[in-house]
Amino acid sequence: MKPIQSLAACFLFACSMSQTIFAADAPAPNPAANPPATKPEDKIPEAKVWTTKHQTNIGGTMVAYTATAGTMQIKNDKDEPIALFGFTAYVKDGGDQRTRPVVFAYNGGPGSSSAWLHMGIMGPKRAVLVDTSVNSKGPFKTVDNEFSVLDQADVVMIDPIGTGYSRPIGKGEGKDFWGVDQDIKSVSDFIVRYVTQNGRWASPKFVLGESYGGMRTAGVSYELLSKYNMSLNGIILVSPYLDFAGGSAGIKIDTPYINFLSTFAATAWYHDALANRPPELQPFLREVEAFARNVYAPVLLKGSHATPAERQTVLDGLARYTGISADYWDKANLRIDEGHFVQELLRSKGILIGRIDTRYTGETIKPLAESMTYDPYSAAIAPAIVASFQDYYHNELKVDADREYKFSSGDASREWDDRHVQPDSGGYKVPAPNTSVDLGFAMNMNPNMKVLVDSGYFDLACPYGTVEYVIDHLDISDKLRHNIDIEYYEAGHMMYVHPASMQKFKKTLSNFIRANS
């Protein structure tokens, strides 16, 4: 999820001191008799893993596998421990590690654990969810995940530092991991260490990142290649956030407003909020996309130089395509972000639209608010994901950790360093991160690496228009563009909660892995 959704936590230590006042004639204390207590920060926690054996039913075939859940200790160049990196690895029993593919996967945030992908689509078990319903009533259940790709590849779920059981230790601090470049470096380092420790250098390797995980993955693809000479067979960008300037509405940059418009239209179409609703979604979206490029964008570019007639044409189109009045758009100076949109679209009915998946709705808490007070999608999905994961992790994988599993962390979000040293920036940290530059470099350096992009039409966290914009502006040749496939889903950010999209996600990912292994 793009930065508005970011969350994480760092490990804090606290210690106290007591003072003793001695009488003037009292004997001096003997240090040898009372050695100083070991400070909490001197105790470096060790990595722990829990290994269990399982079977799961995938497409009617039983797959036997070994699950390894826990942490890996990460050290700096001075061989000093700096972090425990949490992960869950699923390895098919009897597979040839040299030829069997391995997929590393994570969510985004920044500051989100991998539990959402883990229990949604990637793990051998998944949470039972009822699409577009509020999944907040127990008992919560998990079932064999017939849509897992474990039949095609081994899967390693990664929790970036500050999430899950991952945390800084010893010489490590949150600032060493919480930033665009710090995050890319640490995740790449974990992947290399895992590959080395588990004998997977010869394996076909894939990296899958969702949401902000897209920004991470683009950077990781270049970091692995340029620093470690580790090439990837492919990367999978699920609802990716890659470019701050092109994907963040609500700032004084016009590009995001253009990119968000088609998802505003798709949402209004879905909720029957248009005065003249077309019968089919796809022809309607092609019309809106053309309007955004050819009519809306030029007027935004002109600013005060746009004529009254040009401005009125845009206002009429915005009202026609989004279901929000021309008067509202006019008062917003032709620009509204997703927070305003989801609050305004069905305001008259007292309904708030979801941001992460705009098919979801909830009761409006503040009818006069100009931004959302909660996301109906998150409220509908999170309780079941969290409960299912906790039950599964402790009762099936037998993880007996002495710490809380962090599903998300506000510390990482608040302290995140957005600056990024692009491969072409001469070492300068660009304040508006865009790792599609890294992706372009990686694709040019490794023309065998393929890219799969999954986007949902009803995603306002990372609208499909922002994804297309980034892909269209990659600095690569036409030949390399054939290495990119984009798949669209009639669902939202986590498209795999939608039954039909779940089946498509599995089929598309399996085919991608097979074709590029």
Number of C-alpha atoms within 10 A of each C-alpha: 26 26 20 11 19 21 24 29 24 21 12 11 8 7 7 5 4 4 5 5 6 10 8 7 6 8 8 9 9 8 8 7 7 8 8 8 6 8 11 10 14 9 10 15 13 12 14 15 17 15 15 14 15 15 15 20 18 17 12 8 11 11 16 17 22 17 20 19 22 22 23 19 22 20 17 11 6 6 8 14 19 20 30 27 25 28 26 24 22 25 22 23 14 8 13 11 18 12 13 18 24 25 24 20 24 29 28 29 24 33 32 31 31 28 26 24 21 25 23 25 24 25 25 28 23 25 26 19 21 14 17 17 14 20 20 16 8 10 8 18 17 19 14 16 22 22 26 29 22 25 22 17 25 22 27 25 24 27 28 30 29 33 28 28 23 27 27 24 25 16 14 19 17 24 15 18 24 27 20 22 23 18 22 24 19 20 23 24 19 19 18 17 15 17 16 11 10 10 12 19 16 12 19 21 24 25 25 22 26 29 27 30 31 30 28 29 31 28 30 29 27 28 24 21 17 14 11 12 10 17 21 22 22 23 28 29 26 26 32 33 33 30 23 20 17 23 28 26 22 15 14 11 13 17 19 25 27 22 26 27 29 28 27 28 26 24 28 26 23 16 17 13 18 19 14 11 17 12 9 9 15 12 10 17 19 12 12 25 20 12 19 22 12 11 17 24 17 14 19 21 12 10 11 10 11 14 12 10 9 14 21 14 14 24 20 14 18 25 18 20 26 24 25 21 15 19 13 15 17 15 10 12 13 18 21 19 19 24 20 16 24 25 25 25 23 19 18 9 11 16 19 28 29 29 28 26 26 29 23 23 23 17 14 20 13 14 16 11 14 13 16 22 13 16 20 26 26 16 18 22 21 16 17 25 26 18 18 23 25 15 15 19 16 12 11 13 20 15 19 13 13 7 8 9 19 21 23 24 22 19 17 26 22 15 13 23 19 17 17 21 18 20 18 10 11 8 10 12 14 13 12 13 21 26 28 23 24 24 27 23 24 24 24 15 14 17 13 15 20 23 21 19 21 23 27 25 29 31 30 30 29 30 30 29 24 32 23 14 17 20 19 11 11 16 18 16 11 8 8 17 16 10 15 15 13 16 13 16 22 17 24 30 29 27 28 23 21 18 14 13 19 21 15 18 23 18 14 14 18 18 12 19 24 11 10 16 16
